[in-house]
Amino acid sequence: MSIWGNDTHIYLEFDLPGVSVEDVDIKVRESMLQISARRLLKSDVQFVLQERRFGTFQRHFTLPSRVIGSAITAEMKDGILSLEVSKAEESQVRKIEVKSL
């Protein structure tokens, strides 16, 4: 997992190899983000060795600032879940102009 940001957005990436998009659930409430995912065990094979973990897992994060829940985008490519979270206007950094007198 990686989390970084700038003045207007927070970016998150999660490694989810073997998880399909349909098995990922993302919820946000104020600055709390919840990621749930499920990796299913193949039932049609008999394993000789099994080192992968299967089942459901969750992660909860308190984001460093208030966010706009309706402005979160998520995509998954090559087993990596990427989220772009827009910070609420009151959480964004604003430059204050200093006037000369």
N, C-alpha and C positions, 0 to 999 in steps of 0.2 A: 504494500500500500504506500502511496505517496500523496501528500497534500501540499499545495503551494497556492500562492495567490498574488494579486496585484491590488490596485486601488478600488477596482470595481467588481472583481470576480474571485471566487475560490475554485480551484481545480483539484479533482481527486482522481486517482487511478488505482484500480484493484486488479490483482491477478486472479482470474477465475477460470483456469484451464478445465475443459470438460464440462462446463456449465452452459446450458442453452439460455438464450434470452428469455424464453418463457418461464424459466425457473429462477429469475431474479426479480426481487421486489424492493422498491425504493420508496421510503416515506420521509417526509420532512414536516416538522412542527416547530415554528419559530426558528431557533438555531440548533435544534436537535435533528440529526440525520440518522436514519436507520436503514441499513442494507441487509437484506436477507437473500440467501441463495440456497439452492439444493442441487446436489450432484447425485444422480441415481446410480445404484449398483446394477451392473448388467446381470440379469437373472438367467440368461440363456447360455452362460459359459460356466465351466468348472475351472476355477483358478488353481494354478500350481503355486503361484506366489502372488500376493496382493499387498502392495505397499501404499496404494492410494487411499485417501480418506473419502468416504461417501456419507451422505446424509445432508441434513439442514444445518446451516450456521447463520449467525447474525452478528453484526457489528453495530454499535451505537456510537455516535460522535457528537460532541458539542462543538459546533463550528465557531470560529473565532469572532464572528459578528452576526448580526441579524441578516436574514436572507429573504429573497423574494421567492416563495415556494412555487409560484406559477412560472417562474423564469429559470427553472432548472432543466438542463438538457442532459440526456444520458445516451451513450452508444456503446456497443460492444463489438470489438474487432479482434480476431486472433486470440481470444481468451482474456482480453484486457477490457475491463469496464471503465469507461471514462465519463466523468461528470463535470459539467460546468455550472457553477452556482453563482447567480447574480446577487451581490450584496444589496441590502435595502439602502435606500438613498441616505438615511441617517447614519449608516455605517460606512459610507464611502468617504474617502479622504477628499477634502475640498481645499483648494488653494485660496488663501486669503490675500487679496491685493493690499499692499501697503502704499498709502498715498503720501506724497511729499507735500509739506505745507510751506 
